[in-house]
Amino acid sequence: MRIFILAVLVGACGTDAVPTLTQTTCPDPNNPQFTYASFMHDFNCHYCDNCHDSSLTLNERNGAPLFHNLDSLFGTMTVWQHTDEQAGFGPKAHNTFMPGGGTSQRCPSTLGGKLDEDCPEPTDQERENLSVFLACEVARPQDYNGSNEAPSHDTDHCVSYTGPH
C-alpha cells in the first residue's frame, strides 16, 4: 500500500518534480555551438548569479547551496549535472525547477538581494542551449582553443552584461 501511495504522489508531481539529467549530447565537441563567452556567461548573469555568485555569503544566497557558484566556467562545470537536472531541457527531461523553484518563484533583482521580483524564466530554447553547452563542455577535447572565457571584469563579472533582468 505504501508503494502505491508513493507512486501516486510521484506521478502527481509530474516529470519536472524529479531532478533528471537531460542526457543531451554534443553535436560536435571540436566545434561547440556555445561557449562560456558566447552563451553561458549571459545565461548565468540573467538567471542564476544573483543567488549563485561566489562572492555571496550563505545569508545572501536565498537558499542556493554553498559552492554552487555559477559565476565562472570552473564553478559552472563543477556542478554541471545539478544545473542540467534543475534547469536543462533535453531528450530525457524538461527541468524547470530553477530559477525560482526553491523560492516560491521569487528572485532577487540585485546580487544577493531580497526576493523582490518574479523570477525571469529562460525560454525553452535557452534551456535546450544550456544542456547543449554543458554536454559540449563535458565532451570537448582538452586542446580546444575556442573562447571559453567570460568577458573581463573587476568585482562584478556581470557588470558587462547588457541583457534583460
C-alpha positions in Angstrom: 0.0 0.0 0.0 2.8 2.4 0.8 4.4 1.8 -2.6 1.1 2.6 -4.3 0.7 5.9 -2.4 4.3 6.9 -3.1 3.8 6.1 -6.8 0.6 8.2 -6.9 2.4 11.1 -5.2 5.4 10.9 -7.5 3.1 10.6 -10.6 1.1 13.6 -9.5 4.2 15.8 -9.3 5.0 15.3 -13.0 8.4 14.8 -14.5 9.6 18.3 -13.6 9.4 17.5 -9.9 12.2 14.8 -10.0 15.6 16.2 -10.9 16.6 14.3 -14.1 19.7 14.6 -16.3 18.6 15.6 -19.8 21.1 13.2 -21.5 21.7 15.8 -24.1 24.7 15.0 -26.4 27.0 17.5 -28.0 26.7 17.7 -31.8 30.4 18.5 -32.3 32.8 18.7 -29.3 35.6 20.0 -31.6 33.4 23.0 -32.7 30.9 23.7 -30.0 28.0 26.0 -30.9 28.0 27.6 -27.5 30.9 28.7 -25.3 31.1 30.3 -21.9 31.7 33.7 -23.5 29.0 33.4 -26.2 26.2 31.9 -24.1 26.8 30.7 -20.6 28.1 33.9 -19.1 25.0 35.9 -20.1 22.7 33.0 -19.2 24.2 32.9 -15.7 24.1 36.7 -15.3 20.4 36.8 -16.3 19.0 33.8 -14.5 21.4 32.5 -11.8 24.1 34.7 -10.3 22.0 36.9 -8.1 21.9 33.8 -5.8 24.7 31.6 -7.2 27.7 34.0 -7.1 30.9 33.0 -5.3 31.1 36.4 -3.6 27.8 35.8 -1.7 27.6 34.7 1.9 25.2 31.9 2.9 22.7 34.5 4.2 22.8 36.3 0.8 22.2 33.3 -1.4 18.4 32.9 -0.8 18.8 29.2 -0.3 21.3 28.5 -3.1 23.8 25.9 -1.7 27.3 27.0 -0.9 29.8 26.0 -3.6 27.1 26.0 -6.3 28.7 29.1 -7.9 27.9 29.8 -11.5 30.0 33.0 -12.0 32.8 31.2 -13.8 33.3 28.4 -16.2 35.0 26.4 -13.4 32.1 26.9 -11.0 29.6 26.1 -13.7 31.3 22.8 -14.6 31.8 21.8 -11.0 28.0 21.4 -10.7 27.1 20.8 -14.3 24.9 17.8 -13.6 23.0 19.6 -10.9 22.4 22.5 -13.3 21.2 20.2 -16.1 18.9 18.4 -13.6 17.4 21.7 -12.3 17.2 23.9 -15.4 18.0 22.0 -18.7 15.9 20.7 -21.5 16.9 17.6 -23.5 15.7 14.3 -24.8 15.1 12.7 -21.4 13.8 15.7 -19.3 12.4 19.2 -19.3 13.6 20.6 -16.0 12.1 23.8 -14.8 12.8 23.8 -11.1 15.3 26.7 -11.4 15.2 29.6 -11.3 12.8 30.1 -8.5 11.6 26.6 -7.7 13.1 26.8 -4.2 12.0 30.3 -3.5 8.3 30.3 -4.4 9.1 31.7 -7.9 10.6 34.9 -6.4 14.1 36.1 -7.2 16.4 38.9 -6.2 16.7 41.7 -8.7 20.2 42.5 -7.4 23.2 40.4 -6.4 22.5 38.8 -3.0 19.3 41.0 -2.6 15.9 40.2 -1.2 13.4 38.1 -3.2 11.7 41.1 -4.7 10.6 40.1 -8.2 9.0 37.3 -10.2 11.9 35.1 -11.4 12.9 35.7 -15.0 12.4 32.4 -16.8 14.6 31.0 -19.5 12.8 30.2 -22.7 12.6 26.5 -23.8 15.3 27.3 -26.4 17.6 28.8 -23.8 17.1 25.7 -21.6 18.0 23.5 -24.6 21.0 25.6 -25.3 22.1 25.3 -21.6 22.0 21.5 -21.9 23.9 21.5 -25.2 26.6 23.9 -23.7 27.0 21.6 -20.7 27.2 18.4 -22.8 29.8 20.0 -25.1 31.9 21.2 -22.2 31.9 17.7 -20.8 32.8 16.2 -24.2 35.2 18.7 -25.6 38.8 17.8 -26.1 41.3 19.3 -23.7 43.1 21.0 -26.5 40.1 23.0 -27.7 41.2 26.6 -28.4 37.8 28.3 -28.6 36.8 31.2 -26.5 35.5 29.9 -23.2 36.4 32.9 -21.0 33.9 35.3 -19.7 34.3 39.0 -20.5 36.9 40.6 -18.3 35.6 42.1 -15.0 36.7 43.7 -11.8 34.5 42.8 -8.9 31.1 42.1 -10.5 31.6 39.8 -13.5 28.0 40.7 -14.7 28.9 44.4 -15.0 29.4 43.8 -18.7 26.1 42.0 -19.1 23.6 44.2 -21.0 20.7 41.9 -21.4 17.3 42.0 -19.6 16.8 41.5 -15.9 
